[in-house]
């Protein structure tokens, strides 16, 4: 039994829920072709045992651990156990190199590290001589045993060496402003910084998130995005525990489409790249429809957009539109949504990067409302959020209730509230540069308000200043170019240049479909005149929507996608502009020769 004096923390919420509803399913793992559930009672028991095991290994209150692995029950259990034992966990992206892993483990002063498998453990081993403070390496279930690592079950067994009362004392001594987790930014520039979030940050934000999406114990979600990111922690750990909802752990990134179809989650969070892939795949299939079927699909999409437009404006649908919508649902929506795994989805969310309003409107035509959220690790996740009853495409919604969002003199988005972080771990200078004396978080993003709805214009540091002195925010141009199913990524170039140009990386699926349809060789498709003509047509139509100074004059199709391996994308798939400019310097110069 947990101590009655325990302050409100996410672990305390878990233990309380386990006492009240021990048999409610907490998480599911697919084993032998079946999704097997673990109850909240057993979940809480695992966390308590793991927390006691940490204590037995010498883990002191105020210390940190690190976690390196894909989404697994062991990830969340270990994370919560570190909190319950009075410390914090630092998640590490699975795509990080040995050098990056060493940096985070060392910087976080993590004495204990949990790794998923032999591949991830090898990253630690490769730099172990540069980790003098590391005492223990623990592996998740199923990992190959190793003399220098402690298996998961052996780790849990050590919990019996620590008295139950020690954990209760640790819980009772946690202050609301104590460090609860370290979120290392994926860093589009420079080494990652450790964002310090408190227990108060997490509990307040989790409660706000539950209210925003109306999360209930009947809801379920698929966990597949990196748990080292605060957004996925909110969707996979803090939010579900706060509401008593359940999680399904995807088997891998590769199996997400299949897992999604089997689980049919009621709440689904996807980064823009996920929604863009859905969009391109569905659009390609719908384009194959002919005759009466094609007309039926077009009619259903029109009805969907009209219904969503009425909802956006707060107008009733009216009898005629309601009846049309019911027919369209029976004939089209109810068949298409389960086919992609969203048959039960009542809330769909996108965030972590910009998304085109056209993509959102496409899904609206299929009776799928995808709500855009905006935020950052320093704000514990959300700053603003479109809600089902209050949304506007092309914006990131009103400010989260209980927070204050305003624009600085240079249109930088400033935010203040209970979700604002403690600061950067061991980096006072960066903290002072981000948090002002009034407690406002300086986001680095530029925005504008349309009534209460916040609109993101671009990144402060990404503003392009042309040779003519014009300030250009590349975000909207890049999003517009990515509306083409052929385009996976677009990076606008033009700082101190006479005109704007773009590097275009093809979408693998869209490129494959185009090559097949046109009889082109996929390996050399980036050189195809037919492809270039198709992209030029899209660019011409796109340019017509922008002022002359904002129009793209040239573009180059790259021979491969941008990727994490070449340092061009962060683990959360944000573009690292500086690295892209370095890697493709000759290509860029050729456009301005």
Backbone torsions as a table, in degrees:
resi	resn	phi	psi	omega
1	UNK	NA	137.0	179.7
2	UNK	-78.9	155.9	-179.3
3	UNK	-64.4	138.3	-177.5
4	UNK	-66.5	-21.4	-176.6
5	UNK	-90.5	5.0	-178.9
6	UNK	-59.3	131.1	177.2
7	UNK	-71.1	170.0	-179.4
8	UNK	-74.2	116.1	174.9
9	UNK	-139.3	169.5	177.0
10	UNK	-64.2	-44.3	175.5
11	UNK	-59.7	-39.6	179.1
12	UNK	-63.9	-37.6	176.4
13	UNK	-63.8	-39.9	178.1
14	UNK	-62.2	-47.4	-177.8
15	UNK	-65.8	-36.5	178.3
16	UNK	-66.3	-44.2	179.3
17	UNK	-63.1	-38.5	-180.0
18	UNK	-64.9	-32.6	177.5
19	UNK	-72.3	-38.5	-176.2
20	UNK	-81.6	-39.1	-176.6
21	UNK	-137.5	67.3	-173.5
22	UNK	-63.9	-24.2	-174.5
23	UNK	-94.9	-4.2	179.3
24	UNK	-67.7	135.6	-179.1
25	UNK	-66.6	132.0	-179.1
26	UNK	-100.8	-47.7	179.0
27	UNK	-148.7	159.4	-178.5
28	UNK	-128.2	141.8	176.3
29	UNK	-128.3	137.8	-179.3
30	UNK	-85.1	116.6	179.8
31	UNK	-132.9	131.4	178.6
32	UNK	53.1	39.6	176.6
33	UNK	78.3	8.3	-177.8
34	UNK	-130.8	141.0	175.3
35	UNK	-83.7	111.8	-177.5
36	UNK	-100.7	131.4	-175.6
37	UNK	-93.4	146.8	169.9
38	UNK	-117.1	131.3	-175.7
39	UNK	-76.9	163.7	176.5
40	UNK	-64.3	-30.8	177.0
41	UNK	-63.3	-45.1	179.7
42	UNK	-72.5	-35.1	177.1
43	UNK	-59.1	-49.7	180.0
44	UNK	-62.5	-39.5	179.6
45	UNK	-64.2	-38.7	177.5
46	UNK	-63.1	-43.2	-179.6
47	UNK	-64.4	-43.7	179.6
48	UNK	-61.9	-44.1	-178.9
49	UNK	-64.7	-41.9	179.2
50	UNK	-66.8	-38.0	178.2
51	UNK	-64.6	-42.3	177.1
52	UNK	-65.8	-34.9	177.8
53	UNK	-64.5	-39.7	176.5
54	UNK	-61.5	-43.9	178.1
55	UNK	-59.8	-42.9	-179.3
56	UNK	-63.7	-28.9	178.8
57	UNK	-84.1	4.2	177.3
58	UNK	94.6	11.0	179.5
59	UNK	-69.4	123.7	-178.4
60	UNK	-102.7	154.2	174.9
61	UNK	-59.0	136.8	-178.9
62	UNK	92.7	-4.9	177.6
63	UNK	-92.2	170.3	-177.5
64	UNK	-123.6	154.9	171.4
65	UNK	-123.3	171.6	176.1
66	UNK	-131.6	152.4	-179.0
67	UNK	-131.5	129.6	-178.7
68	UNK	-131.3	100.9	-178.5
69	UNK	174.4	167.0	177.5
70	UNK	-76.0	167.3	-176.4
71	UNK	-58.6	116.3	-178.6
72	UNK	-147.0	158.8	175.2
73	UNK	-56.9	-36.4	-179.6
74	UNK	-61.2	-32.8	180.0
75	UNK	-61.9	-52.8	-175.5
76	UNK	-70.5	-37.1	179.3
77	UNK	-62.9	-46.3	-178.5
78	UNK	-65.5	-39.9	178.9
79	UNK	-61.2	-48.1	-179.7
80	UNK	-69.0	-34.5	179.3
81	UNK	-64.0	-40.9	178.3
82	UNK	-61.7	-41.9	176.8
83	UNK	-61.9	-47.9	-176.8
84	UNK	-62.7	-29.8	-179.9
85	UNK	-85.8	6.8	174.7
86	UNK	92.3	9.9	-179.0
87	UNK	-120.5	-153.2	-177.8
88	UNK	-148.9	157.2	178.2
89	UNK	-114.2	145.3	173.8
90	UNK	-113.7	115.4	177.7
91	UNK	-80.5	145.3	179.6
92	UNK	-123.4	133.8	178.9
93	UNK	-64.1	139.4	-177.9
94	UNK	-66.5	-19.8	-179.6
95	UNK	-85.3	-3.2	-178.1
96	UNK	-65.9	145.8	177.7
97	UNK	-78.1	166.2	176.2
98	UNK	-54.7	-37.4	179.5
99	UNK	-65.3	-42.6	180.0
100	UNK	-68.6	-38.2	177.3
101	UNK	-62.6	-46.2	179.6
102	UNK	-59.6	-41.5	-178.8
103	UNK	-60.6	-47.6	-176.2
104	UNK	-69.4	-45.1	179.6
105	UNK	-59.6	-43.5	-179.2
106	UNK	-69.7	-45.8	-177.7
107	UNK	-64.7	-38.0	-179.4
108	UNK	-77.1	-7.0	-178.0
109	UNK	56.3	41.5	-179.0
110	UNK	-81.1	120.4	179.7
111	UNK	-87.8	-19.6	-178.0
112	UNK	-130.7	133.9	-179.1
113	UNK	-127.9	133.9	174.4
114	UNK	-102.9	125.6	179.3
115	UNK	-120.8	154.4	-174.8
116	UNK	-77.0	-44.4	-171.6
117	UNK	-155.2	-172.5	-177.8
118	UNK	-63.6	-38.8	-180.0
119	UNK	-59.5	-45.6	-179.2
120	UNK	-74.2	-34.8	179.1
121	UNK	-64.5	-34.4	-179.7
122	UNK	-62.0	-30.0	177.9
123	UNK	-65.0	-37.6	177.0
124	UNK	-68.6	-46.8	-177.7
125	UNK	-60.5	-36.9	-177.7
126	UNK	-63.7	-23.9	-178.2
127	UNK	-126.1	23.4	-174.8
128	UNK	-63.5	-30.2	179.4
129	UNK	-68.5	-14.0	177.8
130	UNK	-103.4	15.6	179.1
131	UNK	-126.8	68.6	-175.8
132	UNK	-65.3	-22.4	-178.4
133	UNK	-87.9	-7.6	-176.7
134	UNK	-74.4	125.0	-177.9
135	UNK	-107.1	-37.0	-175.1
136	UNK	-140.3	139.7	170.2
137	UNK	-117.0	127.3	-178.7
138	UNK	-115.8	140.3	178.6
139	UNK	-109.1	149.1	177.2
140	UNK	-73.8	168.6	-179.4
141	UNK	-58.0	143.0	177.0
142	UNK	88.4	-9.6	-180.0
143	UNK	-74.8	151.0	177.7
144	UNK	-65.1	132.8	-179.7
145	UNK	-64.6	148.1	-177.7
146	UNK	-146.9	143.8	-175.8
147	UNK	-62.5	-30.2	-176.6
148	UNK	-96.1	8.3	-178.7
149	UNK	-130.5	151.7	-179.8
150	UNK	-103.4	122.8	178.7
151	UNK	-65.6	156.6	-175.7
152	UNK	-58.4	-47.8	-178.5
153	UNK	-65.6	-38.3	176.9
154	UNK	-66.3	-36.4	176.3
155	UNK	-61.8	-49.7	-179.6
156	UNK	-60.5	-36.3	-178.8
157	UNK	-60.5	-28.5	179.8
158	UNK	-68.5	-15.5	178.6
159	UNK	-61.5	-26.0	179.8
160	UNK	-68.5	-14.9	-180.0
161	UNK	-83.0	-8.9	179.9
162	UNK	-111.5	134.3	-177.9
163	UNK	-67.4	144.8	179.0
164	UNK	-58.4	-36.8	-177.6
165	UNK	-64.6	-28.0	179.3
166	UNK	-62.3	-42.2	180.0
167	UNK	-66.2	-40.8	178.6
168	UNK	-62.1	-37.1	178.0
169	UNK	-66.8	-40.7	178.1
170	UNK	-61.8	-45.7	179.6
171	UNK	-59.9	-44.3	-176.4
172	UNK	-67.1	-24.0	-176.2
173	UNK	-91.0	-2.5	-179.2
174	UNK	-72.1	127.3	176.1
175	UNK	-91.8	148.3	-180.0
176	UNK	-52.7	-34.6	-177.8
177	UNK	-91.8	9.5	175.7
178	UNK	-69.4	150.5	178.2
179	UNK	-65.1	129.4	-179.2
180	UNK	-110.5	-33.0	-179.8
181	UNK	-158.5	153.1	175.4
182	UNK	-113.2	122.1	177.7
183	UNK	-109.0	111.1	179.9
184	UNK	-86.5	118.1	-179.5
185	UNK	-61.2	143.8	-177.9
186	UNK	-71.7	-13.1	168.7
187	UNK	66.1	89.9	174.0
188	UNK	-75.2	-19.2	174.4
189	UNK	-139.4	133.3	175.4
190	UNK	71.2	178.4	-179.8
191	UNK	-68.3	155.1	-179.0
192	UNK	-66.2	147.8	176.6
193	UNK	-106.6	145.1	-179.3
194	UNK	-88.1	106.5	179.3
195	UNK	-78.8	120.9	-178.6
196	UNK	-92.8	115.9	176.9
197	UNK	-112.1	136.3	-177.4
198	UNK	-90.6	170.2	174.8
199	UNK	-62.1	-38.1	178.6
200	UNK	-65.2	-40.1	176.1
201	UNK	-55.9	-48.6	-174.1
202	UNK	-69.6	-44.9	-177.4
203	UNK	-68.4	-41.3	179.6
204	UNK	-64.2	-46.9	-177.3
205	UNK	-67.1	-39.0	178.3
206	UNK	-61.5	-42.5	178.3
207	UNK	-64.8	-39.5	178.1
208	UNK	-64.5	-40.9	179.8
209	UNK	-65.0	-40.2	177.9
210	UNK	-60.2	-42.8	179.1
211	UNK	-67.2	-39.6	-175.5
212	UNK	-63.9	-40.1	-178.3
213	UNK	-103.9	3.1	179.9
214	UNK	61.3	39.9	-176.7
215	UNK	-65.1	133.9	-179.0
216	UNK	-130.2	169.4	177.2
217	UNK	-61.9	-17.0	-179.9
218	UNK	-83.9	-6.9	-177.4
219	UNK	-84.6	154.1	174.6
220	UNK	-142.5	152.2	-176.9
221	UNK	-137.3	156.3	176.1
222	UNK	-101.4	123.1	-179.9
223	UNK	-94.4	116.1	-177.5
224	UNK	-149.2	-23.2	176.9
225	UNK	-77.1	157.7	-173.5
226	UNK	-56.3	126.6	178.9
227	UNK	-72.5	-10.5	175.4
228	UNK	-75.7	-7.0	178.0
229	UNK	-95.9	137.0	-175.5
230	UNK	-63.4	-32.1	-179.3
231	UNK	-61.8	-46.2	180.0
232	UNK	-69.3	-32.8	175.4
233	UNK	-62.6	-38.5	178.0
234	UNK	-65.9	-39.7	-177.9
235	UNK	-80.2	-24.8	-175.0
236	UNK	-107.3	-21.0	-175.4
237	UNK	-123.9	-69.7	-168.5
238	UNK	-69.1	-44.9	178.7
239	UNK	-64.5	-52.7	179.9
240	UNK	-57.8	-42.1	178.7
241	UNK	-63.9	-40.3	-178.8
242	UNK	-67.3	-27.9	-178.0
243	UNK	-106.0	-13.8	-176.1
244	UNK	79.6	21.3	179.0
245	UNK	-81.5	175.5	-177.3
246	UNK	-121.5	156.1	-176.3
247	UNK	-121.4	144.3	170.1
248	UNK	-113.6	124.4	179.4
249	UNK	-87.5	117.9	177.2
250	UNK	-61.1	147.5	-179.2
251	UNK	-69.6	-36.7	178.9
252	UNK	-167.9	172.5	176.2
253	UNK	-65.4	-34.3	-178.6
254	UNK	-67.5	-30.2	-176.9
255	UNK	-92.6	2.4	-176.4
256	UNK	-54.8	-46.5	179.2
257	UNK	-57.4	-42.4	179.4
258	UNK	-70.3	-42.7	179.3
259	UNK	-62.3	-38.8	-179.6
260	UNK	-61.6	-42.6	179.8
261	UNK	-66.5	-34.4	-179.8
262	UNK	-75.3	-40.8	-174.8
263	UNK	-78.8	-41.3	-174.8
264	UNK	50.5	63.6	-176.0
265	UNK	-62.5	153.6	177.6
266	UNK	-86.3	-23.7	176.5
267	UNK	-129.0	128.8	-177.0
268	UNK	-133.7	128.4	177.4
269	UNK	-113.5	125.4	178.9
270	UNK	-136.3	139.9	173.8
271	UNK	-70.3	161.2	-176.8
272	UNK	-52.4	-35.3	-178.4
273	UNK	-62.2	-34.8	178.0
274	UNK	-64.6	-46.9	-179.0
275	UNK	-67.1	-35.3	178.5
276	UNK	-66.3	-37.4	176.9
277	UNK	-66.1	-43.1	174.7
278	UNK	-56.5	-48.3	-177.1
279	UNK	-58.0	-49.7	-177.5
280	UNK	-64.7	-41.6	-179.6
281	UNK	-66.4	-44.9	-179.3
282	UNK	-68.0	-43.7	-179.0
283	UNK	-60.2	-39.4	179.9
284	UNK	-64.4	-41.0	179.6
285	UNK	-69.3	-40.6	179.6
286	UNK	-65.7	-31.6	-179.7
287	UNK	-67.3	-21.2	179.8
288	UNK	-78.3	-14.4	-179.5
289	UNK	-65.6	142.7	-178.3
290	UNK	-131.3	160.7	174.0
291	UNK	58.1	-136.6	-178.2
292	UNK	-58.6	-34.8	-179.6
293	UNK	-65.0	-41.6	178.7
294	UNK	-62.2	-41.1	179.1
295	UNK	-66.3	-37.8	179.0
296	UNK	-64.7	-43.4	179.4
297	UNK	-63.3	-45.4	-179.9
298	UNK	-61.9	-39.7	178.9
299	UNK	-65.7	-43.1	-179.4
300	UNK	-63.8	-38.7	178.5
301	UNK	-66.1	-39.1	177.4
302	UNK	-63.0	-44.5	178.9
303	UNK	-62.2	-43.2	179.8
304	UNK	-60.6	-43.6	179.5
305	UNK	-67.1	-39.4	179.1
306	UNK	-64.4	-42.1	179.4
307	UNK	-65.3	-42.2	-179.5
308	UNK	-68.7	-34.6	177.7
309	UNK	-63.6	-40.5	177.8
310	UNK	-65.0	-42.6	178.6
311	UNK	-62.3	-41.1	-179.1
312	UNK	-63.4	-36.2	-179.7
313	UNK	-85.0	-6.0	-179.2
314	UNK	76.9	21.9	-179.7
315	UNK	-96.7	147.7	173.2
316	UNK	-67.7	151.0	-176.8
317	UNK	-70.0	-28.8	-176.1
318	UNK	83.1	160.4	-173.9
319	UNK	-63.9	-47.4	-175.9
320	UNK	-62.4	-47.7	-178.7
321	UNK	-67.4	-35.5	178.0
322	UNK	-62.0	-45.0	180.0
323	UNK	-66.3	-42.1	177.7
324	UNK	-61.8	-39.6	-178.9
325	UNK	-65.0	-39.4	178.6
326	UNK	-63.2	-41.1	179.2
327	UNK	-66.8	-44.3	179.8
328	UNK	-62.9	-36.6	178.5
329	UNK	-64.5	-44.7	-178.3
330	UNK	-65.4	-39.1	-174.5
331	UNK	-88.3	-31.8	-172.0
332	UNK	-124.7	-62.3	-171.0
333	UNK	-57.6	-46.8	-174.8
334	UNK	-66.7	-16.0	178.1
335	UNK	-96.0	-38.2	-176.0
336	UNK	-74.0	-44.2	-174.8
337	UNK	-61.1	-45.9	176.7
338	UNK	-63.6	-27.9	-177.8
339	UNK	-66.1	-23.6	177.5
340	UNK	-107.4	3.9	176.9
341	UNK	95.1	11.8	-176.9
342	UNK	-119.0	30.1	-178.9
343	UNK	-65.2	-30.6	-179.5
344	UNK	-105.8	-0.3	-173.2
345	UNK	-64.4	120.3	175.6
346	UNK	-103.3	-21.0	176.3
347	UNK	-134.5	122.2	174.8
348	UNK	-118.7	133.4	-173.3
349	UNK	-128.8	144.8	172.4
350	UNK	-131.0	146.5	-179.1
351	UNK	-173.2	-173.8	177.6
352	UNK	81.4	-14.3	178.4
353	UNK	-164.0	162.8	-179.7
354	UNK	-66.7	148.9	174.5
355	UNK	-132.9	145.7	-178.8
356	UNK	-72.2	139.8	176.5
357	UNK	-62.9	-29.7	179.0
358	UNK	-63.7	-36.4	177.9
359	UNK	-65.6	-42.6	179.1
360	UNK	-63.8	-39.8	179.7
361	UNK	-69.3	-31.5	176.0
362	UNK	-61.1	-46.5	179.7
363	UNK	-68.5	-32.4	176.3
364	UNK	-59.1	-35.2	178.2
365	UNK	-68.8	-12.4	177.5
366	UNK	-110.7	18.7	177.7
367	UNK	65.3	31.1	175.5
368	UNK	-118.5	111.0	177.6
369	UNK	-89.6	112.2	178.5
370	UNK	-102.7	115.0	-174.2
371	UNK	-94.1	129.3	-177.6
372	UNK	-90.7	133.1	177.3
373	UNK	-117.1	148.5	177.8
374	UNK	-128.5	141.1	177.1
375	UNK	175.3	-168.8	-179.2
376	UNK	-157.1	166.1	-178.7
377	UNK	-57.9	-38.5	-177.8
378	UNK	-64.3	-16.9	177.2
379	UNK	-108.9	22.2	179.5
380	UNK	61.8	17.9	-179.9
381	UNK	120.6	-98.4	-171.1
382	UNK	-82.6	139.0	169.7
383	UNK	-109.9	-43.3	176.9
384	UNK	-140.4	159.7	-173.4
385	UNK	-157.5	129.5	171.1
386	UNK	-75.5	133.9	-179.2
387	UNK	-110.3	158.9	-176.4
388	UNK	-55.4	-36.9	-177.8
389	UNK	-95.9	0.7	-176.4
390	UNK	-155.3	88.1	-176.2
391	UNK	-141.2	160.2	174.3
392	UNK	-149.9	120.1	178.9
393	UNK	-61.6	144.2	-178.9
394	UNK	89.4	-4.3	175.9
395	UNK	-124.5	169.6	177.8
396	UNK	-108.2	19.9	171.1
397	UNK	85.9	178.0	177.3
398	UNK	-75.4	163.4	177.7
399	UNK	-61.7	149.5	176.7
400	UNK	-61.7	130.8	178.0
401	UNK	-54.3	134.6	-179.0
402	UNK	96.4	-2.6	177.4
403	UNK	-119.9	165.4	177.8
404	UNK	-121.1	123.8	179.3
405	UNK	-123.5	127.4	177.2
406	UNK	-143.4	172.8	179.7
407	UNK	-107.1	139.4	175.7
408	UNK	-76.2	-179.0	-178.9
409	UNK	-61.6	-27.2	179.6
410	UNK	-101.1	17.8	179.5
411	UNK	72.2	14.2	174.8
412	UNK	-70.8	139.3	179.8
413	UNK	-77.4	123.2	178.9
414	UNK	-115.6	139.9	-176.2
415	UNK	-139.0	140.7	178.3
416	UNK	-137.7	137.3	179.9
417	UNK	169.6	178.6	-178.7
418	UNK	-65.5	-11.2	-179.8
419	UNK	-93.1	-2.4	-178.6
420	UNK	-74.1	134.6	-171.1
421	UNK	-65.5	168.9	178.9
422	UNK	-76.0	-28.1	-176.2
423	UNK	140.8	-176.9	178.1
424	UNK	-92.4	135.6	-177.3
425	UNK	-62.4	119.2	177.3
426	UNK	58.3	35.5	179.5
427	UNK	-147.1	77.4	-176.9
428	UNK	-66.6	-35.4	-178.9
429	UNK	-64.6	-45.1	179.3
430	UNK	-66.3	-35.3	178.2
431	UNK	-63.1	-45.8	-179.5
432	UNK	-65.7	-30.0	179.6
433	UNK	-76.1	-17.9	-176.2
434	UNK	-106.2	-33.5	179.5
435	UNK	-108.8	120.4	-180.0
436	UNK	-87.6	178.7	-174.5
437	UNK	-67.2	-21.7	178.3
438	UNK	-86.7	-0.7	179.7
439	UNK	87.8	10.5	178.4
440	UNK	-83.3	133.9	174.8
441	UNK	-85.1	123.0	177.9
442	UNK	-90.0	109.9	-168.8
443	UNK	-74.2	-28.3	-172.8
444	UNK	85.0	-3.3	178.1
445	UNK	-100.7	147.9	176.7
446	UNK	-101.0	138.7	-176.3
447	UNK	-142.7	175.9	175.5
448	UNK	-150.9	154.9	179.5
449	UNK	-106.9	136.3	168.7
450	UNK	-113.2	88.5	-169.8
451	UNK	67.4	-130.6	177.9
452	UNK	-82.7	-6.4	-174.2
453	UNK	-87.7	128.1	-180.0
454	UNK	-87.4	137.4	179.2
455	UNK	-122.0	132.4	179.4
456	UNK	-89.6	125.7	-179.4
457	UNK	-93.3	-39.2	-179.3
458	UNK	168.4	-175.3	177.2
459	UNK	-92.3	137.9	-179.1
460	UNK	-58.2	-42.7	-177.7
461	UNK	-80.0	-11.0	-177.3
462	UNK	-99.1	2.7	179.8
463	UNK	-61.4	128.8	177.8
464	UNK	-92.7	128.2	175.0
465	UNK	-108.5	110.1	-176.5
466	UNK	-71.9	169.8	178.4
467	UNK	-60.2	-25.6	178.4
468	UNK	-85.0	2.9	176.9
469	UNK	84.9	9.5	-180.0
470	UNK	-84.6	136.6	177.4
471	UNK	-91.2	124.1	-177.0
472	UNK	-124.1	128.0	172.6
473	UNK	-92.4	115.3	-173.0
474	UNK	-73.4	-16.5	-171.9
475	UNK	-53.9	-50.7	-175.3
476	UNK	-67.4	-36.0	177.6
477	UNK	-64.5	-44.6	-179.0
478	UNK	-65.2	-42.0	179.1
479	UNK	-63.0	-39.3	179.8
480	UNK	-66.4	-40.2	178.8
481	UNK	-66.4	-35.7	-178.9
482	UNK	-73.2	-5.2	174.2
483	UNK	-66.8	-20.6	175.4
484	UNK	-72.0	131.4	178.5
485	UNK	-63.9	-11.4	179.0
486	UNK	-83.2	-17.2	-170.7
487	UNK	-102.9	123.5	176.3
488	UNK	-91.6	-47.1	176.9
489	UNK	-139.2	151.2	177.1
490	UNK	-138.8	130.3	177.6
491	UNK	-123.0	116.2	-179.0
492	UNK	-81.1	134.3	179.4
493	UNK	-114.4	149.7	176.9
494	UNK	163.4	0.8	-179.0
495	UNK	-63.3	121.9	-179.3
496	UNK	61.9	21.5	177.9
497	UNK	-105.2	162.8	-178.6
498	UNK	-74.7	-25.1	179.7
499	UNK	-150.4	168.6	179.6
500	UNK	-91.1	142.5	175.2
501	UNK	-135.8	180.0	-177.9
502	UNK	-148.6	143.3	167.9
503	UNK	-96.1	128.9	-176.4
504	UNK	-117.9	124.0	173.8
505	UNK	-105.1	129.5	-175.4
506	UNK	-72.0	148.1	170.8
507	UNK	-77.4	124.6	-175.4
508	UNK	-55.9	-43.8	-178.9
509	UNK	-68.8	-46.0	179.6
510	UNK	-63.4	-38.9	179.3
511	UNK	-65.7	-40.5	-179.5
512	UNK	-63.9	-41.8	179.6
513	UNK	-65.6	-40.8	-179.3
514	UNK	-65.8	-44.3	-179.3
515	UNK	-61.5	-40.4	180.0
516	UNK	-67.1	-43.0	-177.7
517	UNK	-67.8	-34.5	-175.4
518	UNK	-98.1	-3.8	-179.2
519	UNK	71.4	26.5	179.4
520	UNK	-91.9	159.3	175.4
521	UNK	-82.0	123.1	-176.4
522	UNK	-61.0	-36.3	-176.5
523	UNK	-64.2	-29.6	-178.7
524	UNK	-115.7	20.5	-175.7
525	UNK	-61.1	-31.8	-178.3
526	UNK	-62.8	-15.9	178.9
527	UNK	-98.8	-2.5	-174.1
528	UNK	-68.6	131.1	176.7
529	UNK	-67.4	-36.3	178.5
530	UNK	-62.0	-42.0	178.6
531	UNK	-63.9	-45.1	-178.8
532	UNK	-62.5	-39.0	178.3
533	UNK	-64.2	-40.4	179.2
534	UNK	-64.2	-41.7	179.1
535	UNK	-69.7	-35.8	179.2
536	UNK	-65.4	-39.9	177.1
537	UNK	-61.0	-43.3	178.0
538	UNK	-63.4	-41.2	-179.7
539	UNK	-65.3	-40.3	179.7
540	UNK	-61.0	-44.6	179.4
541	UNK	-66.1	-37.1	-179.5
542	UNK	-69.0	-44.9	-178.4
543	UNK	-59.2	-31.2	-178.6
544	UNK	-62.5	-18.8	-178.7
545	UNK	-91.0	-4.8	-176.3
546	UNK	-119.4	156.9	175.7
547	UNK	-62.8	156.1	-175.0
548	UNK	-56.2	-40.4	-177.7
549	UNK	-67.5	-19.8	-179.1
550	UNK	-94.6	-5.4	-174.1
551	UNK	-77.2	143.7	177.7
552	UNK	-83.0	127.4	-177.5
553	UNK	-94.3	-30.6	-179.2
554	UNK	-141.5	160.3	172.2
555	UNK	-150.7	156.0	176.3
556	UNK	-129.1	131.4	177.3
557	UNK	-87.0	123.6	-178.1
558	UNK	-78.6	151.9	-178.1
559	UNK	-76.6	-6.9	178.7
560	UNK	-151.0	162.2	176.2
561	UNK	-69.3	155.7	168.8
562	UNK	-70.7	145.1	-176.8
563	UNK	-149.8	170.5	179.8
564	UNK	-70.2	-37.9	-174.9
565	UNK	-59.9	-36.0	179.0
566	UNK	-89.5	7.0	177.7
567	UNK	76.1	13.1	-175.3
568	UNK	-89.0	-20.4	177.4
569	UNK	-125.3	147.1	171.7
570	UNK	-77.8	168.7	176.8
571	UNK	-58.8	-22.4	176.5
572	UNK	-95.6	15.8	172.5
573	UNK	68.5	26.7	170.8
574	UNK	-85.7	143.4	-177.8
575	UNK	-75.7	132.4	172.1
576	UNK	-94.2	95.0	-171.9
577	UNK	-59.2	-41.8	-177.5
578	UNK	-62.1	-43.7	-179.5
579	UNK	-68.0	-38.8	177.1
580	UNK	-60.0	-44.0	-180.0
581	UNK	-63.0	-36.2	179.0
582	UNK	-70.8	-46.7	-176.3
583	UNK	-65.3	-31.9	-175.1
584	UNK	-117.8	32.9	-176.7
585	UNK	-58.3	-44.7	-179.1
586	UNK	-65.3	-38.4	179.0
587	UNK	-64.3	-41.2	179.5
588	UNK	-65.0	-46.1	-178.2
589	UNK	-62.1	-32.7	-179.6
590	UNK	-63.4	-31.0	179.4
591	UNK	-72.4	-20.2	-178.0
592	UNK	-110.0	6.5	-178.8
593	UNK	-63.7	NA	NA
